Amino acid sequence: MRRRDFLKKSAGAALGGAALGGCSGEGERAPAVHTQRNVQWRLVSSFPKGLDTIFGGAQVLAERVETLSEGRFEIRPYASGEIVPGLQVLDAVQQGTVQAGHTACYYFTGKNQALAFDTAMPFGLTSRQQAAWLSQGGGHELLEGVFADFGCVSFPAGNTGAQMGGWFKREVETVADLQGLKMRIPGLGGQVLSRLGVTVQVLAGGDIYPALERGAIDATEWVGPYDDEKLGFHRIAEYYYYPGWWEPGPNLSALVNRRAWDELPSSYQEIFKSAAHEAHVTMLNRYDSLNPAALERLVASGTELRPFSKEILDACRRTSEELMAEHAAADPTYARIHEAWKKFRAESYRWFGTSEQAFAAYSFGGQSSG
């Protein structure tokens, strides 16, 4: 089968995922899928099965790979804790315990602070902006060297959209109210709040509810109404804050062990890229469809919606910029990525701050006030 014929047949189902990169010359022939050897991979997720949308990213990826390869390339996804804990996905892929993982790379900033750029930065990029930066703005290329240090390659494979600010057992209106608060929050957002007096913990999704229930934490963030309702946070914490300033558009990634990737036939590599892109689009579409009704149910059940005060947002933004500058001063690689990211953010904000912002302020504001 000619490569162009294969892409023509698969591109519609895969939502144009082959455009994410790696396509070779016009005249190259790829081996026919039906002549390729069978490949079986294991993929570990950072998320529990009960969260069908975020764990579903790994399932969509696996299903599309199997379909597009006519059953010759199989990936079995394992939920958090089935092979390794959710916060050890990068380790498992790096060590070759499994061939692939599905995770949020800001979980691993303790290994390299620059990994946060792959997921989300405080007061950073929305889902559309993050996708544009990674795929068209040079972000993916800038991060390749970071992932190479872990023996991995990475592909966007999900996004939740703008997240909520989380669940709190008491109101927080001022920066002083943050002092002594115990909160589950990962990544640079956690570092920001830690500097503002919060005792920060990083917990996998399945561990949050019991920690909140027994008082080990006073507050938690996760994703948004659909997942948060499933996890039952509203039964313990009354106040639901927004926005999730640390995650305006977090990207989820499919990590692949470099050696396993290099051993794949080129046609299977293209199938994987296309399937990852479909998982990326599908997850965001599902959240955008499911979150509105879930928020209505939460409010109807007694949840108190609260916006973060300007005082808190200003302090968090100022601290975020300070921390990023410190990380850049300590690491030339981080500094290079940070500079490119800041430039893209500034340009993107100018564009989105025109027609997009005007439409949202008029239309969304009118709906919420109504």
C-alpha positions as CSV (number, residue, x, y, z in Angstrom):
1,M,0.0,0.0,0.0
2,R,1.4,3.4,-0.9
3,R,1.8,5.8,2.0
4,R,-0.4,8.4,0.4
5,D,-3.2,5.8,0.0
6,F,-2.9,4.7,3.7
7,L,-3.1,8.3,4.9
8,K,-6.1,9.0,2.7
9,K,-8.0,6.1,4.2
10,S,-7.0,6.8,7.8
11,A,-6.9,10.5,8.0
12,G,-10.6,11.1,8.4
13,A,-11.0,8.8,11.3
14,A,-7.8,10.0,12.9
15,L,-8.8,13.7,12.7
16,G,-5.8,14.6,10.6
17,G,-3.3,13.4,13.2
18,A,-0.5,12.6,10.7
19,A,0.0,16.3,10.5
20,L,1.6,16.3,14.0
21,G,5.0,15.4,12.5
22,G,7.3,12.8,11.3
23,C,5.8,12.4,7.7
24,S,8.5,11.5,5.2
25,G,8.9,12.2,1.5
26,E,6.2,12.1,-1.1
27,G,7.5,9.1,-3.0
28,E,8.3,6.9,0.0
29,R,6.5,3.6,0.3
30,A,5.5,2.4,3.8
31,P,5.1,-1.3,4.4
32,A,1.6,-2.5,4.1
33,V,0.0,-2.9,7.5
34,H,-1.1,-6.4,6.8
35,T,2.5,-7.5,6.1
36,Q,3.8,-6.0,9.4
37,R,4.7,-8.1,12.4
38,N,2.4,-8.1,15.4
39,V,3.3,-5.7,18.2
40,Q,1.9,-5.7,21.8
41,W,2.6,-2.9,24.2
42,R,1.6,-2.0,27.7
43,L,0.6,1.6,28.6
44,V,0.4,2.9,32.2
45,S,-1.9,5.8,33.0
46,S,-1.7,8.3,35.9
47,F,-5.5,8.2,36.2
48,P,-8.0,5.7,37.7
49,K,-10.5,3.9,35.5
50,G,-13.4,5.5,37.3
51,L,-12.5,8.8,35.6
52,D,-13.7,7.7,32.2
53,T,-12.9,10.9,30.3
54,I,-9.3,11.4,31.4
55,F,-8.4,7.7,31.6
56,G,-10.4,7.4,28.4
57,G,-7.6,9.3,26.6
58,A,-5.5,6.1,26.9
59,Q,-8.4,4.0,25.8
60,V,-9.1,6.1,22.7
61,L,-5.4,5.9,21.8
62,A,-5.3,2.1,22.2
63,E,-8.5,1.5,20.3
64,R,-7.5,3.7,17.3
65,V,-4.0,2.1,17.1
66,E,-5.6,-1.4,17.0
67,T,-8.2,-0.4,14.4
68,L,-5.8,1.4,12.1
69,S,-3.3,-1.4,12.3
70,E,-6.0,-4.0,11.6
71,G,-5.3,-5.6,15.0
72,R,-1.6,-6.0,14.5
73,F,-0.5,-3.3,16.9
74,E,-2.1,-3.7,20.2
75,I,-1.8,-1.4,23.3
76,R,-3.3,-2.4,26.6
77,P,-3.9,0.5,28.9
78,Y,-3.5,0.0,32.7
79,A,-5.0,2.4,35.2
80,S,-3.1,4.1,38.0
81,G,-1.9,1.5,40.5
82,E,-2.4,-1.6,38.3
83,I,1.3,-1.8,37.4
84,V,2.8,1.3,38.9
85,P,1.4,4.2,41.0
86,G,0.1,7.1,39.0
87,L,3.0,9.4,39.8
88,Q,5.6,6.8,38.6
89,V,4.5,6.7,35.0
90,L,7.6,8.5,33.7
91,D,9.9,6.2,35.7
92,A,8.1,3.1,34.2
93,V,8.5,4.3,30.7
94,Q,12.1,5.5,31.1
95,Q,13.1,2.2,32.6
96,G,11.3,0.1,30.0
97,T,9.0,-1.5,32.5
98,V,6.3,-0.6,30.0
99,Q,6.5,0.8,26.5
100,A,4.2,3.8,27.0
101,G,2.5,6.0,29.5
102,H,-0.3,8.5,29.6
103,T,0.1,11.3,32.0
104,A,0.5,15.0,32.8
105,C,4.2,15.8,32.7
106,Y,4.1,18.5,35.3
107,Y,3.8,15.7,37.9
108,F,7.5,15.2,37.4
109,T,8.9,18.7,37.8
110,G,10.9,17.4,40.7
111,K,13.0,15.7,38.0
112,N,13.2,18.6,35.6
113,Q,11.3,21.9,36.1
114,A,11.0,22.3,32.3
115,L,8.6,19.4,32.0
116,A,5.8,21.7,33.2
117,F,5.9,23.5,29.8
118,D,4.6,20.3,28.2
119,T,1.5,20.4,30.4
120,A,0.5,23.9,31.6
121,M,2.1,27.0,33.2
122,P,0.3,29.3,35.7
123,F,-1.3,32.2,33.9
124,G,-0.2,30.5,30.7
125,L,-1.9,29.1,27.6
126,T,-5.4,28.0,27.0
127,S,-6.1,24.6,25.4
128,R,-6.1,26.0,21.9
129,Q,-3.0,28.1,22.6
130,Q,-1.1,25.2,24.2
131,A,-1.9,22.9,21.3
132,A,-0.8,25.7,18.9
133,W,2.5,26.2,20.8
134,L,3.3,22.5,20.9
135,S,2.4,21.7,17.3
136,Q,3.1,24.9,15.4
137,G,5.0,27.3,17.7
138,G,8.1,25.2,18.2
139,G,7.2,23.9,21.7
140,H,7.4,20.2,20.9
141,E,10.8,20.7,19.3
142,L,12.1,22.6,22.3
143,L,11.0,19.9,24.7
144,E,12.4,17.0,22.7
145,G,15.8,17.4,24.4
146,V,14.2,17.3,27.8
147,F,12.4,14.1,27.1
148,A,15.5,12.6,25.5
149,D,17.2,12.9,28.8
150,F,14.6,10.4,30.1
151,G,14.9,8.1,27.1
152,C,11.4,9.1,26.0
153,V,9.5,10.7,23.1
154,S,6.3,12.5,23.8
155,F,3.1,13.2,21.9
156,P,0.1,15.4,22.9
157,A,-2.8,13.0,23.8
158,G,-5.4,15.0,25.6
159,N,-6.5,18.3,27.2
160,T,-9.1,19.1,29.8
161,G,-9.7,22.7,28.9
162,A,-9.5,25.4,31.5
163,Q,-9.8,23.8,34.9
164,M,-11.5,24.9,38.1
165,G,-9.6,26.3,41.1
166,G,-10.6,23.5,43.4
167,W,-12.6,22.6,46.5
168,F,-12.1,24.3,49.8
169,K,-13.5,23.4,53.2
170,R,-13.5,27.1,54.1
171,E,-13.6,30.4,52.2
172,V,-10.3,32.0,51.1
173,E,-10.7,35.6,50.3
174,T,-7.3,37.1,51.0
175,V,-3.7,36.0,50.8
176,A,-3.6,35.7,54.6
177,D,-6.4,33.1,54.3
178,L,-4.0,30.8,52.5
179,Q,-1.6,30.6,55.4
180,G,-1.5,27.1,56.9
181,L,-3.9,25.7,54.3
182,K,-3.2,22.1,53.4
183,M,-3.9,21.5,49.7
184,R,-3.3,18.9,47.0
185,I,-1.9,20.7,43.9
186,P,1.0,19.6,41.7
187,G,3.4,21.4,39.4
188,L,4.4,25.1,39.4
189,G,1.0,26.0,40.8
190,G,1.9,24.0,43.9
191,Q,5.2,25.8,44.2
192,V,3.5,29.2,43.9
193,L,1.0,28.4,46.7
194,S,3.7,26.9,48.9
195,R,5.6,30.2,48.7
196,L,2.4,31.9,49.7
197,G,2.1,29.8,52.9
198,V,0.1,26.7,51.7
199,T,1.3,23.3,52.8
200,V,1.3,21.5,49.4
201,Q,0.8,17.8,48.7
202,V,0.9,15.9,45.4
203,L,-1.5,13.0,45.3
204,A,-2.7,10.8,42.5
205,G,-6.4,11.1,41.6
206,G,-7.5,8.0,43.5
207,D,-5.9,9.2,46.7
208,I,-7.4,12.6,47.0
209,Y,-10.9,11.8,48.4
210,P,-9.7,9.8,51.4
211,A,-7.1,12.5,52.2
212,L,-9.8,15.2,52.0
213,E,-12.2,13.1,54.0
214,R,-9.9,12.4,56.9
215,G,-8.6,16.0,57.1
216,A,-5.1,15.3,55.8
217,I,-5.8,18.1,53.3
218,D,-8.2,21.1,53.6
219,A,-8.5,21.7,49.9
220,T,-7.8,20.1,46.5
221,E,-7.9,20.8,42.9
222,W,-8.5,18.2,40.2
223,V,-10.0,19.0,36.8
224,G,-13.5,20.3,36.6
225,P,-17.2,19.6,37.3
226,Y,-17.5,16.2,35.6
227,D,-14.5,14.5,37.2
228,D,-14.9,16.3,40.5
229,E,-18.5,15.2,40.8
230,K,-17.4,11.6,40.2
231,L,-14.8,11.9,42.8
232,G,-17.3,13.2,45.3
233,F,-15.4,16.3,46.5
234,H,-18.7,18.2,46.9
235,R,-19.7,15.8,49.7
236,I,-16.8,17.1,51.8
237,A,-15.9,20.6,50.7
238,E,-18.5,23.3,50.3
239,Y,-16.7,26.0,48.3
240,Y,-15.8,25.5,44.7
241,Y,-13.3,28.2,43.5
242,Y,-12.4,29.3,40.0
243,P,-10.5,29.8,37.8
244,G,-7.7,27.2,37.9
245,W,-5.1,29.9,37.1
246,W,-2.3,27.3,37.2
247,E,-4.0,25.1,34.5
248,P,-5.7,27.3,31.8
249,G,-5.3,24.5,29.2
250,P,-3.3,21.5,30.4
251,N,-2.0,19.1,27.9
252,L,-1.9,15.4,28.6
253,S,0.9,13.4,26.9
254,A,1.6,9.9,25.6
255,L,5.1,9.1,26.6
256,V,6.9,6.3,24.7
257,N,10.2,4.6,25.6
258,R,12.7,5.7,23.0
259,R,14.0,2.2,22.2
260,A,10.5,0.8,21.8
261,W,9.7,3.7,19.5
262,D,12.7,3.2,17.3
263,E,11.9,-0.5,17.0
264,L,8.4,0.3,15.6
265,P,7.9,0.1,11.8
266,S,7.4,3.6,10.4
267,S,3.8,2.9,9.5
268,Y,3.1,2.0,13.1
269,Q,4.7,5.2,14.3
270,E,2.4,7.2,12.0
271,I,-0.6,5.2,13.3
272,F,0.4,6.0,16.9
273,K,0.8,9.7,16.1
274,S,-2.6,9.8,14.5
275,A,-4.2,7.9,17.3
276,A,-2.6,10.2,19.9
277,H,-4.0,13.2,18.1
278,E,-7.5,11.7,18.1
279,A,-7.2,11.0,21.8
280,H,-6.2,14.7,22.3
281,V,-9.2,16.1,20.4
282,T,-11.7,13.5,21.8
283,M,-10.8,14.2,25.5
284,L,-11.3,18.0,25.1
285,N,-14.6,17.5,23.2
286,R,-15.9,15.2,25.9
287,Y,-15.0,17.5,28.8
288,D,-16.6,20.5,26.9
289,S,-19.7,18.4,26.5
290,L,-20.0,16.9,30.0
291,N,-18.8,19.8,32.3
292,P,-21.8,22.1,31.8
293,A,-24.5,19.7,33.1
294,A,-22.2,18.5,35.9
295,L,-21.7,22.1,37.1
296,E,-25.5,22.6,37.1
297,R,-25.9,19.4,39.2
298,L,-23.2,20.5,41.7
299,V,-24.8,24.0,42.2
300,A,-28.2,22.4,42.6
301,S,-26.8,20.1,45.3
302,G,-25.6,23.1,47.4
303,T,-22.1,23.7,46.1
304,E,-21.0,27.3,46.6
305,L,-19.2,28.8,43.6
306,R,-16.6,31.4,44.5
307,P,-14.2,33.4,42.2
308,F,-10.7,33.8,43.5
309,S,-10.3,37.4,44.7
310,K,-8.1,39.8,42.7
311,E,-5.8,40.0,45.7
312,I,-5.1,36.3,45.5
313,L,-4.8,36.2,41.7
314,D,-2.4,39.2,41.7
315,A,-0.2,37.6,44.3
316,C,-0.2,34.2,42.5
317,R,0.6,35.8,39.2
318,R,3.5,37.8,40.6
319,T,4.9,34.8,42.4
320,S,4.5,32.6,39.3
321,E,6.6,35.0,37.3
322,E,9.2,35.2,40.0
323,L,9.5,31.4,40.2
324,M,9.8,31.0,36.5
325,A,12.6,33.6,36.4
326,E,14.4,31.8,39.2
327,H,14.2,28.4,37.3
328,A,15.4,30.1,34.1
329,A,18.4,31.6,36.0
330,A,19.3,28.2,37.3
331,D,19.0,26.2,34.0
332,P,19.9,27.3,30.5
333,T,17.6,24.8,28.9
334,Y,14.7,26.0,31.0
335,A,15.6,29.6,30.1
336,R,15.6,28.9,26.4
337,I,12.2,27.2,26.5
338,H,10.8,29.9,28.8
339,E,11.9,32.8,26.5
340,A,10.3,31.1,23.5
341,W,7.1,30.3,25.5
342,K,6.8,33.9,26.8
343,K,7.1,35.3,23.3
344,F,4.4,33.0,22.0
345,R,2.2,33.8,25.0
346,A,2.5,37.5,24.5
347,E,1.6,37.3,20.8
348,S,-1.2,34.8,21.4
349,Y,-2.7,37.0,24.2
350,R,-2.7,40.0,21.9
351,W,-4.7,38.0,19.3
352,F,-7.1,36.3,21.7
353,G,-7.5,39.6,23.5
354,T,-9.3,41.1,20.6
355,S,-12.2,39.3,19.0
356,E,-12.1,36.2,21.2
357,Q,-12.1,38.2,24.5
358,A,-14.8,40.7,23.3
359,F,-17.1,37.8,22.2
360,A,-16.6,35.9,25.5
361,A,-17.0,38.9,27.7
362,Y,-20.3,39.8,26.0
363,S,-21.8,36.3,25.4
364,F,-20.5,34.3,28.3
365,G,-21.0,37.0,30.9
366,G,-24.5,37.5,29.8
367,Q,-25.3,33.8,30.2
368,S,-23.7,33.5,33.6
369,S,-25.4,36.6,35.0
370,G,-28.7,35.3,33.7
